[in-house]
Amino acid sequence: MVGWLDTVVARFLAQEGILSEAQLRDALRSLDAGGEGDLLADLAARSLLTPAEVEAATARSRTYRARQRQAVLLDALEARGVSRGQIHELVTLLDFAPQGAELRSLLTTIAELDSEAIAELEQLTAARLRDARAQALREAREADFATVARPLVGCAVISERALRLSVLHRSERTSWIARCRNKLSQAHDASELFADEDEEGFDLFGLSPGHVVGDYTIQAPLGEGGMGRIYLATRPDGEFVAVKTLRAEFAEDEDHARFEREATILARIAHRSVLPLLDQGTSDAGIRYLVTPAVEGEPLNEVLGRTPRLPRRQVFALADELLAALEAIHAAGVVHKDLKPENVMLRDRGQPSLLCVIDFGLAHLSGHAGADPKLFATRSSDLLGTPTYLSPEQIRGEPLSPRADLYAFGVLLFRLLTGRLPFQAKTPYAMLNAHADATPATLAAVAPDTAWDPTLQELLSKLLRKDPARRPESAAVTRARLAACAARQRDASRNSATRATA
């Protein structure tokens, strides 16, 4: 008979693209009809999973089960009247403590519970878990195990970070608090976070927690650039935002122009997968700032650093949302010019979309409508952007159209699918030459272990044409063609599953 944990394992395998939903539903039906053992053992016995895949699924399901127990326990604590601050402290400690950390000692120290209260809490947690898991299993059976299609986590890749308590089961606010407290606790003193202090301790470039910029209270640093930093901050109502700052006294004209350019462009674009501008201004101390929502997630480049090659189903989903964002960007008369993994944030659970496009500091606004033209003027010798994703026309210094972003999208799509780039070069200069003159590699050449849809290769070849006029006409056209490729991939997976069970 199928157990609750089998349905968790199935959702993991489906989300990671290891097996198709059809294969997993068939396996769950067979096991529920009287099969022996558990789902992983059954799939391994039929050679549908490798030992490494069995190990990964076992580890992820074990972590998920432990996190669910912790979440139910914390819900019970909240019901007992334990303060939100104590709950946040527990979440932080559980997220970054070694697996199997002693929960009883944390409850004694943080929640100030005695042994009798802890025993009562554990009994209540066990009862609630039994009820919740039994209900989930009933729903899975009633849906004929179609629940395998539900993502196990709200992140693109099921990493250890995605299975943290703060991300998986707690609120976005809790997650931010856990992340920032962890970052702050790792520093021995403030100078490790704000290292640009002069002899008198005045921080030349940074703002310490508690500083106020406009109406926003700084909580922790999130990142930095040449003349500014991005901070996590809170509004007066306690909601989290990101505050991007520019120190006017140290910035040059181009820094000011880039800052103003980003504000102008963000104000023009309204799309759930594009970072919106909430506010802007200059503080009493002369700090220019932009305010945007605090996106809970991580940059795509960090995900690719752990998992260079994503499952195709996830790639198609991410690529569809990224193209939808590009549609909105281009409809606003904007060319991003710097589309790369670092500028694509993958969102965590419970947010309006899978990803968010950020950093419009290099973007081009066609016609400069409603903006100072000087903000969008660059020297003819300027080569702005990342060599790995630069279009040939950017390298040649030619006028840009939205098809420059489609070229960068093609490079990114190739990398997501194969784990490698379509061009190989040892130096940035060699990479620029490759974009300008070299023929891109094919999917089959880079990843011969996979059966590739010819129409997918055809689309990639068009996206990577040197002549922008020979690329797809728009992001909308590209999105439609990619959707057709994804549909063929799903059909092929279903047919493969049918043959395997015949």
Secondary structure as UniProt FT lines:
FT   HELIX           4..15
FT   TURN            16..17
FT   HELIX           21..32
FT   TURN            33..34
FT   HELIX           39..45
FT   TURN            46..47
FT   HELIX           51..79
FT   TURN            80..81
FT   HELIX           84..96
FT   TURN            99..100
FT   HELIX           103..109
FT   HELIX           115..142
FT   TURN            143..145
FT   HELIX           146..149
FT   HELIX           161..163
FT   HELIX           165..168
FT   HELIX           172..186
FT   HELIX           190..192
FT   TURN            199..200
FT   TURN            209..210
FT   STRAND          212..213
FT   TURN            214..215
FT   STRAND          216..224
FT   STRAND          229..234
FT   TURN            236..237
FT   STRAND          240..247
FT   TURN            248..250
FT   HELIX           253..268
FT   TURN            272..273
FT   STRAND          279..282
FT   TURN            284..285
FT   STRAND          287..293
FT   STRAND          297..299
FT   HELIX           300..306
FT   HELIX           312..331
FT   TURN            332..333
FT   STRAND          334..335
FT   HELIX           341..343
FT   STRAND          344..347
FT   TURN            349..350
FT   STRAND          355..357
FT   TURN            361..362
FT   STRAND          364..365
FT   HELIX           366..368
FT   TURN            369..370
FT   HELIX           373..376
FT   TURN            380..381
FT   HELIX           387..389
FT   HELIX           392..396
FT   HELIX           403..418
FT   HELIX           428..437
FT   HELIX           443..446
FT   TURN            448..449
FT   HELIX           454..463
FT   HELIX           468..470
FT   HELIX           475..501
//
